[in-house]
Amino acid sequence: MKTLIVPDPTWQENPTDEQLARLVGAMAPWGECALLVAAETWPDDGGSRIEWAGVTEWIVVEQGGVTDWPAANWVRRIVSLAGDFSHIVAAASTFGSTVLPQVAARLDRAMVTGVQRIQSPDTFVRPVLAGNGLATIRATGQPVCLTLHLAGFAPAARINQPTPRIRHLTAPLLVDGSGARLLARTPIVRGQRPDLASARVVVAGGGGLAKAGHFALIEALADTLGAAVGASRAAVDAELAPTAWQIGQTGHIIAPDLYIGIGISGAIQHLAGIKGAKTIVAINHDPSAPLMRVADFALEADLYEAVPALIRALKTPPP
Ligand SMILES: Cc1cc2nc3c(=O)[nH]c(=O)nc-3n(C[C@H](O)[C@H](O)[C@H](O)COP(=O)(O)OP(=O)(O)OC[C@H]3O[C@@H](n4cnc5c(N)ncnc54)[C@H](O)[C@@H]3O)c2cc1C
């Protein structure tokens, strides 16, 4: 078994090895892995990124200084390499969810999205029915295309191993025939906060923050705890938080040690994203909110009083 791993090119805008480590960690137990990257967005930084257990090859595509590949170019490049691999894998991010189904369609091979667990090289577990059930799926034929929810996978170990093979490919500038043109890319600066998909502590805000009109309280509590910031869809729809922070069925699936949901009702689509959280804390002035019922600790309070008090208490040194 040999897997072609396609890291999300946007990870380079918010550099973190955690997501790549989890992607490799998911596949390395099953055999060799190769990483496919664009030279322009993933420059060689002296080798620090290549010491993952299980990665035997980096395939680096040079495309004449072009940094913004349309999805169609990724699809064509991956399809051209597919014959060498049993699995083609990306994160269940916007990138992976856009590119890999097109690859599977071109190859006429199986596509399994949002995989949470790999039972064997051909058997995968993914959530269904808004996270209320798990489907176990057997894929026939190779290569199998997979997108993974990274929170469910342990990161690969960084090791001192012989430097993997680096294969340089030069891609002719392909034309995207879709009729869509990229006009601008705006990186979302995450600063020093941990990555939401793999953070150990997540502080999330919801529609209850609408009265404030901003997420400052949520961010202040997250920064006090060294946590990632998440949001419900109501908060994203109200433009209190960027889409990249959304947790749930149509957002990130997270599995932190501690999740604190503030002013979030706990709709089924939101709960689908936090099922893996080890401890759930809810702050809501409505005790009948579904999140209050599933929480390990439920604080019935006005968030505008409770959150500042919590921040003050956390910042007060113990006597
Ligand atoms: C196909 C589909 C996919 C979806 N995907 C997602 C998804 O991925 N993620 C997601 O989150 N949602 C998703 N939704 C939307 C989901 O159904 C809910 O509408 C959304 O989760 C509601 O967000 P909320 O609980 O923050 O907001 P609200 O429903 O507005 O709840 C706000 C909560 O804040 C509390 N509150 C208000 N003021 C205060 C205060 N001062 N102090 C304390 N508490 C307060 C209220 O009691 C209430 O419980 C999806 C919906 C559909 C149909």
The ligand as an SDF file (V2000), in Angstrom:
LIG
                    3D

 53 58  0  0  0  0  0  0  0  0999 V2000
  -27.7490   21.7750    6.7070 C   0  0  0  0  0  0  0  0  0  0  0  0
  -27.4000   22.5700    7.9420 C   0  0  0  0  0  0  0  0  0  0  0  0
  -26.0840   22.5500    8.3650 C   0  0  0  0  0  0  0  0  0  0  0  0
  -25.7290   23.2520    9.5120 C   0  0  0  0  0  0  0  0  0  0  0  0
  -24.4250   23.2050    9.9330 N   0  0  0  0  0  0  0  0  0  0  0  0
  -24.1030   23.8110   11.0940 C   0  0  0  0  0  0  0  0  0  0  0  0
  -22.7920   23.7220   11.6130 C   0  0  0  0  0  0  0  0  0  0  0  0
  -21.8750   23.1300   11.0180 O   0  0  0  0  0  0  0  0  0  0  0  0
  -22.5170   24.3280   12.7840 N   0  0  0  0  0  0  0  0  0  0  0  0
  -23.4730   25.0140   13.4990 C   0  0  0  0  0  0  0  0  0  0  0  0
  -23.1460   25.5500   14.5810 O   0  0  0  0  0  0  0  0  0  0  0  0
  -24.7120   25.1260   13.0280 N   0  0  0  0  0  0  0  0  0  0  0  0
  -25.0430   24.5540   11.8380 C   0  0  0  0  0  0  0  0  0  0  0  0
  -26.3260   24.6990   11.3570 N   0  0  0  0  0  0  0  0  0  0  0  0
  -27.2410   25.6650   12.0220 C   0  0  0  0  0  0  0  0  0  0  0  0
  -27.8900   25.1020   13.2630 C   0  0  0  0  0  0  0  0  0  0  0  0
  -29.0840   24.4420   12.9340 O   0  0  0  0  0  0  0  0  0  0  0  0
  -28.2360   26.2560   14.2550 C   0  0  0  0  0  0  0  0  0  0  0  0
  -29.0370   27.1900   13.5990 O   0  0  0  0  0  0  0  0  0  0  0  0
  -27.0010   26.9790   14.8160 C   0  0  0  0  0  0  0  0  0  0  0  0
  -26.0930   26.0330   15.3310 O   0  0  0  0  0  0  0  0  0  0  0  0
  -27.4690   27.9330   15.9400 C   0  0  0  0  0  0  0  0  0  0  0  0
  -26.3560   28.5740   16.4680 O   0  0  0  0  0  0  0  0  0  0  0  0
  -26.4110   29.1220   17.9590 P   0  0  0  0  0  0  0  0  0  0  0  0
  -26.8420   28.0350   18.8710 O   0  0  0  0  0  0  0  0  0  0  0  0
  -25.1310   29.7820   18.2500 O   0  0  0  0  0  0  0  0  0  0  0  0
  -27.4830   30.2990   17.8410 O   0  0  0  0  0  0  0  0  0  0  0  0
  -28.9100   30.4450   18.4630 P   0  0  0  0  0  0  0  0  0  0  0  0
  -29.8020   29.3430   18.0360 O   0  0  0  0  0  0  0  0  0  0  0  0
  -29.2940   31.8450   18.1580 O   0  0  0  0  0  0  0  0  0  0  0  0
  -28.6950   30.2700   20.0200 O   0  0  0  0  0  0  0  0  0  0  0  0
  -28.1040   31.2590   20.8310 C   0  0  0  0  0  0  0  0  0  0  0  0
  -28.0230   30.7280   22.2430 C   0  0  0  0  0  0  0  0  0  0  0  0
  -27.4020   31.7220   23.0600 O   0  0  0  0  0  0  0  0  0  0  0  0
  -28.1140   31.8310   24.2750 C   0  0  0  0  0  0  0  0  0  0  0  0
  -27.9390   33.2070   24.7490 N   0  0  0  0  0  0  0  0  0  0  0  0
  -28.4010   34.3420   24.1750 C   0  0  0  0  0  0  0  0  0  0  0  0
  -28.0250   35.4280   24.9010 N   0  0  0  0  0  0  0  0  0  0  0  0
  -27.3200   34.9500   25.9460 C   0  0  0  0  0  0  0  0  0  0  0  0
  -26.6890   35.5670   27.0320 C   0  0  0  0  0  0  0  0  0  0  0  0
  -26.6880   36.9110   27.1920 N   0  0  0  0  0  0  0  0  0  0  0  0
  -26.0640   34.8060   27.9630 N   0  0  0  0  0  0  0  0  0  0  0  0
  -26.0520   33.4460   27.8260 C   0  0  0  0  0  0  0  0  0  0  0  0
  -26.6590   32.8010   26.8140 N   0  0  0  0  0  0  0  0  0  0  0  0
  -27.2660   33.5430   25.8660 C   0  0  0  0  0  0  0  0  0  0  0  0
  -29.5590   31.4910   23.9280 C   0  0  0  0  0  0  0  0  0  0  0  0
  -30.2640   31.0140   25.0850 O   0  0  0  0  0  0  0  0  0  0  0  0
  -29.3840   30.4130   22.8790 C   0  0  0  0  0  0  0  0  0  0  0  0
  -29.3520   29.1130   23.4560 O   0  0  0  0  0  0  0  0  0  0  0  0
  -26.6940   24.0000   10.2180 C   0  0  0  0  0  0  0  0  0  0  0  0
  -28.0180   24.0070    9.7860 C   0  0  0  0  0  0  0  0  0  0  0  0
  -28.3630   23.3030    8.6530 C   0  0  0  0  0  0  0  0  0  0  0  0
  -29.8040   23.3150    8.2050 C   0  0  0  0  0  0  0  0  0  0  0  0
  1  2  1  0
  2  3  1  0
  2 52  2  0
  3  4  2  0
  4  5  1  0
  4 50  1  0
  5  6  2  0
  6  7  1  0
  6 13  1  0
  7  8  2  0
  7  9  1  0
  9 10  1  0
 10 11  2  0
 10 12  1  0
 12 13  2  0
 13 14  1  0
 14 15  1  0
 14 50  1  0
 15 16  1  0
 16 17  1  0
 16 18  1  0
 18 19  1  0
 18 20  1  0
 20 21  1  0
 20 22  1  0
 22 23  1  0
 23 24  1  0
 24 25  2  0
 24 26  1  0
 24 27  1  0
 27 28  1  0
 28 29  2  0
 28 30  1  0
 28 31  1  0
 31 32  1  0
 32 33  1  0
 33 34  1  0
 33 48  1  0
 34 35  1  0
 35 36  1  0
 35 46  1  0
 36 37  1  0
 36 45  1  0
 37 38  2  0
 38 39  1  0
 39 40  1  0
 39 45  2  0
 40 41  1  0
 40 42  2  0
 42 43  1  0
 43 44  2  0
 44 45  1  0
 46 47  1  0
 46 48  1  0
 48 49  1  0
 50 51  2  0
 51 52  1  0
 52 53  1  0
M  END
$$$$
